[in-house]
Amino acid sequence: MKNENVGSCKPCPAAFFSASIRNRWLVAAILAVLRISTICAQQLPSSIEKPADATGVFAIWPGSGVPADSEKWTWHEQTVQVPGSNVPNRMVRNVVIPTVTLYKPEGGTANGTALIVAPGGAFRFLMYDLEGADVAHALTPLGVTVFVLRYRVAHTPDNDVEYFSYLRNLMSVLPHPDATVETPPVGAPEAEVDRDWADEDGLQAIRFVRQHATDWGLDPKRVGIAGFSAGGGISVDAAMHHTADSRPDFVGGIYPGYRPHISVPADAPPLFLAATDDDVLVAPISGARLYEAWHAAGKSAELHIFVKGQHGFAMKKQNLPSDAWIDLFKSWLANQGLLSAATKPAAHP
């Protein structure tokens, strides 16, 4: 008589349950690989530099990566080292395809927090290292995944010699507020158009990182943005004006050149601010007014105004009080619960 149980293909309920779990994990893993492959498949022009210490560079807008209102631009992104620098000190200009450059923590140390960093440059260029990559190098050891944003800026001379001549003249035409000014600088009308592009790219960067958070092992509820000068304006403007999918979960504004009309939304994120009392380009009191507005609305905010450091202190080591800002920022992140490992959702059977 044939024993129906010998060689039977019918799994017991427990075996079926276990196989089902394995299959679900397998499908999930395959889907994750496919999503990452889709991100990586996008080919960017060779003019967009991929730093050797970065994991990758990703266009934040869909399709070709060129935003709809920039499709007729005929120039291309350029990167140049600041003359006389003995450390990496790159300036990026003429951005056409906005991107984020990914810097990941060492394997197994990521805590799920993502920070988009927006360098400054008066909406004409981007101080990529001092206000971007160097910040990433300071925060990735703490488990933070950093994305340095290259946003659209005004078109400047393609020739390097002409470009540096342009920069020397720029410093003479930028606003220089005196000690009585309490608002951030406002540029000429054409410069405000450049700001509009930059703000759009800042919000899109938040959407992009949040959309792909699970692909990179990030918590979509721990996506923040911090910036310097013009980039600080992008960050603060995102804190004030956003939709549900572009709301930053936390914001840092380092000597931020934000729009002068402060509006604190009901869902305002926690805000960290740092400036110096001797800043001659962005009035330090403008940071205090921002803090005051957040505080009056009952929202979380922290403000530091250092007696010395000047505009653009960023990650410079000047042996001045402003050198301490990055350690204070790290402490603020910790106090916000952003340096501990994100809580993973329980697996469903």
Buried (B, 14 or more C-beta within 10 A) or exposed (E): EEEEEEEEEEEEEEEEEEEEEEEEEEEEEEEBEEBBEEBEEBEBEEEBBBBEEBBBBBBBBEEEBBBEEBEEBEBBBBBBEBEEEEEBBBBBBBBBBBBBBBBBBEEEEBBBBBBBBBBBBBBBBBBBBBBBBBBBBBBBEBBBBBBBBBBBBBBBBEEEEEBBEBBEEBEEEEBEBEEEBEBBBEBEEEBEBBBEBBBBBBBBBBBBBBBBBBBBBBBBEBBBBBBBBBBBBBBBBBBBBBEEEBBBBBBBBBBBBBBEEBEBEEEBBBBBBBBBBBBBBBBBBBBBBBBBBBBEBEBBBBBBBBEBBBBBBBBBEEEBBBBEBBEBBBEBBEEBEBBEEBEEEEEEE
